[in-house]
Amino acid sequence: MNKLIITRMDGRILTALISGQRAIQLNLEEESGSILGNIYIGKVKNIAKNINSAFIDLGGGLTAYYSLTENRRHLFADSLAQGILGEESGDGPGFKDAKGQEADRQKTASRPLRPGDEIVVQVKGDAVKTKDPVVTSNISLTGRYCVLTLGRCQIGFSSKLSDGPWKDQVRQALLEEKDRDFGIIIRTNAALVSPEEILGELRQLKDRYYRLMADGGHRTCYTLLHRAEPSYIGSLRDTYGDFMEEIVTDQADIFAGIQEYLRACQPQDLEKVRFYEDPLISLTKLYSVEKAVEEALQRKVWLKSGGYLVIEPTEAMTVIDVNSGKYTGKKTLKETILKINLEAAAEIAHQLRLRNLSGIIVADFIDMSRQEDKQLLMETFTALCRKDPVKTTVVDMTALGLVEVTRKKIRKSFREQVQKGDKTR
């Protein structure tokens, strides 16, 4: 069974996604929550022309990185206040589209950014290692079935959705609801629902978006315009379709919060929630969550064959070494090496998600001489990584036999989450 376990550990909220008998994803969050997904009115602190970026002061001593390459148009707070953005007019709610206002909007949004400017930004990446959090003006609001985004104005679909006629039907329905100011991305979760349900959620996201823009024009600098939901609520929202069979927590306040969220947004899942209160064995021990946390922090990971991985996070990248270890099979050396490498590929894909490793990852598999074995390894590893909900790309195998992987940076690695808590206690 697939279960979402939510509890407290060392004064923080621990979320563990369990598949079968094994944890596949862990997240440890402070009680105050992460800033990931939050929307602020920030002030431009300085412009770094050499890297075509700006640094945005979010208040409270928090500075964020803002790429001018990725963000060519900006949500200036004074423009929101003047009504160039965020008002209702001819085409319905949205940015002003009356004659003459569209040109004003384009001109204002694309003017050069200057120190002291106040702009609306959303945190799209947690602070990782020594780097600041990353913010964007491409605001996105995420629902269970779709995402409303300012970054792109097209209608897009998850790459995992392949039903052409269904996509055409949904696209046609969305065109009647879409305004020129935003785009829509249909998520994998939407595969199991009707176009009407998707439209219902889109209307809710639109209402939230227009209220947010209107609010931004009347708030002072450093205001938090929108606080993202806790990570465990995000896990409930993001888990695909019928994958999750049970949601279990031993925390009364979290149990109440989950019920409130599900009643409002996912009533079909309300019956899956269970409050755990057995005094004889803790929730973390019952589902081996403590063991999973311990293993996710270890340098060495043993394979069933007797081989093992050594996982070494560094400042620049994560290096994973594959070793044959204690394996003594009866097959030929070439067959033995291929078996260990294929098992290692499956375990590496698992560990990337479990530990939330991101950025550049280099895997040093055991050397293989046969080209067909290398090809099989790469095809298998690519297919395994494609299942990760976080975008993971197997790039290539170098001339030295090193396999290069990239995984999108969103949250801190699990190790960093644990270490941050250790430093603050």
Disulfide bonds with the S-S distance in Angstrom:
none
